[in-house]
Amino acid sequence: MTDQAGEGRFQALLESAVQAYEKQPGTTLPDSGNSLAMQLQRCHSVDDIATLMQDQAQSFNDLRQRDRMFKSIKTTVSILSPIYSVASVGLVRRKVLIACFNL
């Protein structure tokens, strides 16, 4: 019984906060069902919010890991690109020399 009363108070507080936010000039909640604000609006308990926040934290952590991976790839490419350029110029020169002497 206490949980239902607590959930009711929580829902009322959340709805009040959303209404107060929307009354601010120039601010509206996004229509996207995937936005954090809309997801929070669908939460009915503290556990729902905790789960949502954990999911958001995990998504952010995944994004940071992907960002680190792309930075590593970019660094590797920036190192290999000049090496490839030098090697390809050397290959072209070699082919030209071979072609000249095979005439």
C-alpha positions in Angstrom: 0.0 0.0 0.0 2.8 2.4 0.8 4.4 1.7 -2.6 1.2 2.8 -4.4 1.0 6.0 -2.4 4.7 6.7 -3.0 4.3 6.0 -6.7 1.3 8.3 -6.9 3.2 11.1 -5.2 6.2 10.5 -7.5 3.9 10.6 -10.6 2.3 13.8 -9.5 5.8 15.4 -8.8 7.0 14.3 -12.2 4.0 15.6 -14.0 4.3 18.9 -12.1 8.0 19.2 -13.1 7.2 18.5 -16.7 4.4 21.1 -16.8 6.7 23.7 -15.1 9.4 22.9 -17.6 7.1 23.3 -20.6 5.8 26.7 -19.3 9.3 28.2 -19.7 9.5 30.4 -22.8 11.1 28.6 -25.8 11.2 25.1 -24.2 9.2 22.1 -25.3 9.7 18.5 -24.7 10.7 16.6 -27.9 8.0 14.5 -29.6 10.4 11.6 -29.9 9.3 8.7 -27.8 13.0 7.8 -27.3 14.0 11.2 -25.8 15.1 11.0 -22.2 12.3 13.4 -21.1 9.6 11.3 -22.7 11.1 8.1 -21.2 11.1 9.8 -17.8 7.5 10.7 -18.2 6.7 7.0 -18.6 8.4 6.1 -15.4 6.1 5.1 -12.6 8.5 4.4 -9.8 12.0 5.2 -8.5 13.1 1.8 -9.7 11.9 2.7 -13.2 14.0 5.9 -13.1 17.0 4.0 -11.7 16.8 1.4 -14.5 16.5 4.2 -17.1 19.5 6.1 -15.7 21.5 2.8 -15.7 20.6 2.3 -19.4 21.6 5.9 -20.2 24.9 5.5 -18.4 25.6 2.3 -20.2 24.8 3.9 -23.6 27.1 6.8 -22.7 29.8 4.4 -21.7 29.4 2.5 -25.0 29.6 5.8 -26.9 32.8 6.8 -25.1 34.4 3.4 -25.9 33.5 3.7 -29.6 34.9 7.2 -29.5 38.2 5.8 -28.1 38.2 3.1 -30.7 37.7 5.6 -33.6 40.5 7.8 -32.2 42.8 4.8 -32.2 41.8 4.0 -35.8 42.3 7.6 -36.9 45.8 7.6 -35.2 46.7 4.4 -37.0 45.5 5.6 -40.4 47.4 8.9 -39.9 50.6 6.9 -39.2 50.1 4.4 -42.1 49.0 7.0 -44.7 52.4 8.6 -45.1 54.1 5.2 -45.0 51.8 4.0 -47.8 52.4 7.2 -49.8 56.2 6.7 -49.6 55.9 3.0 -50.4 53.5 3.6 -53.4 55.9 6.3 -54.8 58.7 3.8 -54.5 56.7 1.1 -56.2 55.8 3.5 -59.1 59.5 4.4 -59.5 60.4 0.7 -59.5 57.8 -0.1 -62.2 59.0 2.8 -64.3 62.6 1.7 -64.0 61.6 -1.9 -64.9 59.6 -0.6 -67.9 62.5 1.5 -69.1 65.0 -1.3 -68.9 62.7 -3.9 -70.5 62.3 -1.9 -73.6 
